[in-house]
Amino acid sequence: MKHKTKTMFNTDLNSKEFNEYYQRYIDKLPSSIQLREGFVIGKKSVVDFFQNIDDDKLLYRYAPEKWSIKEVLQHLIDTERIFMYRCFRIARKDNTPLAGFDQNLYIEPSGADKKSKEDLLNEFLVNRNHSIQLINSLSDECLSFIGNASENDISARAAAFIVLGHDIWHMDVIKEKYL
């Protein structure tokens, strides 16, 4: 069954659909990016960006307690997993409050610095392709449902848009502080 969909842009979001903290990621998105198409375009952008970083820079940290570039890529993967899980649960009208997560706890056990760039990019691609399938399986109505995550209201579509802006945010940080 094909769902009825229209073109959905980040400008369709209203402030009641997400915590103001996430505005920084939503603001990174050009208003011309449509949600479903954004996941496809973002996939290419992220892969191209990380493929063009020299291997000898992948373990660089701009300060002692900061993540390496490999760890930043792992963070993008992990965050997408969590936010797309939130998107899925909310789109299915699951009203169970979803817990937050401490992103810093996820890094060390991920072993990101021991993974090759190719392995990390493959992990990103597998995960992103899953996200694309999920987004394409959800109707606009389901994407508009609002649930609760990290003790705040969030819509399924806001969770998805946040993933896209989060990627851009961290690529900008890498350009500014790592390269």
N, C-alpha and C positions, 0 to 999 in steps of 0.2 A: 504494500500500500504506500503510495506516494503522499507525503505530507504537503499541505498547502504552505508555501513559504513566500515571503516577500523579501525584498532587499532590506537587510537589517544593518544599520550603522551604529557606531558608538554614540553618535549624537541622539539616537533614539532612547538612550538610557536617561533615567532621571535620578536625582540625588538620593531617593529613597531605596534604590536598588543596590547600593553598596556603601560601605563605610568610607568616610572622606579620606582615609589613609590611602585608598586605592586610586584616588583621583590622579595622583602622579603618574600612574601607569596608563590610565584611560587618556590622559592628556598627551601622551607620547604618540597616540594613534592619529594618523591623518583622517579627517572626516570622510575622505573618499574610500576608506577601507570598509568593505562589507564583511560581516562576520565570517561566513563560510569561506569566502574567497580569501579572507585574511589569513586563515590557517594554511592555505596552500602557498600564498605569497610569503608568509612568514617562514615556512619550512625552507624554502630556497634561500631566503635572506640569512637565516641562522647558519645553515650549512655553508654557504659561500663565505660568510664572515669568519667562521672558525677554521675553515679549510685554508684561508689566506693568512693565518697566524703561523709564523715559523715555529717549528717544534721546539727550538731552544728557548722560546718564550713561554711555553705552556705551564711551566712550574713557577713562573715569576709571581711574587707577591709584592705589592707596592708598600706594604707595612707588615711588621711581624705577625700580627693577629688577623690579617686579611687572607681571603681565599686566593688560591692560585687560579689561573685562567681555566685549567681543567676542572677545578672545583666549582667555578662559576657556571661552566657548561653543565656539570652534574646538577647544580642547583636549579638551573632552568628546566631540566628534565624532571627532577623531583617535584618542583612546584607545579609544573604542568600536570603531572599525575594527580596531585592532590586537588588542584582546582577543577580539573575535568571530572574527578570523582564527585566533587561538590556539585558541579553542573549536572551530572547524571542523576544524582540523588534528588536534587531539587526539581529537575525537569520531570521526574517520575512522581512528583507530589509527596515526597518523603519529608514530613515535617519534623523529623528527629533533629534536634540541634547537633550540628557537626562540630567536633572539637577543632581547636586551633593546632598549630604545630610549631615547634622550635626549629627553624631552619638550620641553626648552627649545630644542633645535635645530629642532623642527618649527614653532615659532610664527612666526618672521620670514618664512620663505618661504610661509607659508600666506596672507599678505596679509589676515588677518582684519580688521584695522582699516580696510581699504579696502572691505570688503564691507558691504552693507546688512544691517540686522537681518533683513529678510525673506529675503535670500539665505542667511544663516547658518541661519535656522530651517528653510528649505526643505532645505538640505543635511543638517541634523539629521534631518528627517522622512524623507527618502529613505534615509538610512543606517539609522535606527531601523526603518523598515519592512523593510529587508533583514534586519536582525538578527532581527526577529520571524519572518520567513519561515524563516530558518535554524534558530532555536530550535524552531519548530514541526515542522521536518523531521527532527529528531533524536530518537531514542528515549531513554528514561531510561537504558537500558544504555549507549548511546554517550556520553551526557552524563556518565556516571560514570567513563569512562576517564581515566587519569592519564598526562600527558605531562610535558615539561620545557620551561620558558620562563624566560629570564633566570637560567639555572643553578639553577632550583628546580623541584621537582615542583609540578604544578598539574593539577586535573581540568578537564574541559571545562565542567562546571557551575559550578565556582568562578570560572573566567574570566568566565562570563556574569553571575553574581551580583555580581562585583566591579564590572562596568559599572554596574549599578543603584545600588550603594552609592556609587560614585565620583561619579555625578551629584548625589546628595543631599549628599555631602561638599562639593562645590564650590558648590552653591546656598547651603549654610549659610555658607561662607566669604564669599560675596558679600553675604549679609544682614548678616553681622557686620562686614565691613571696607570694603564699597563703598557700601552704601546708608544 
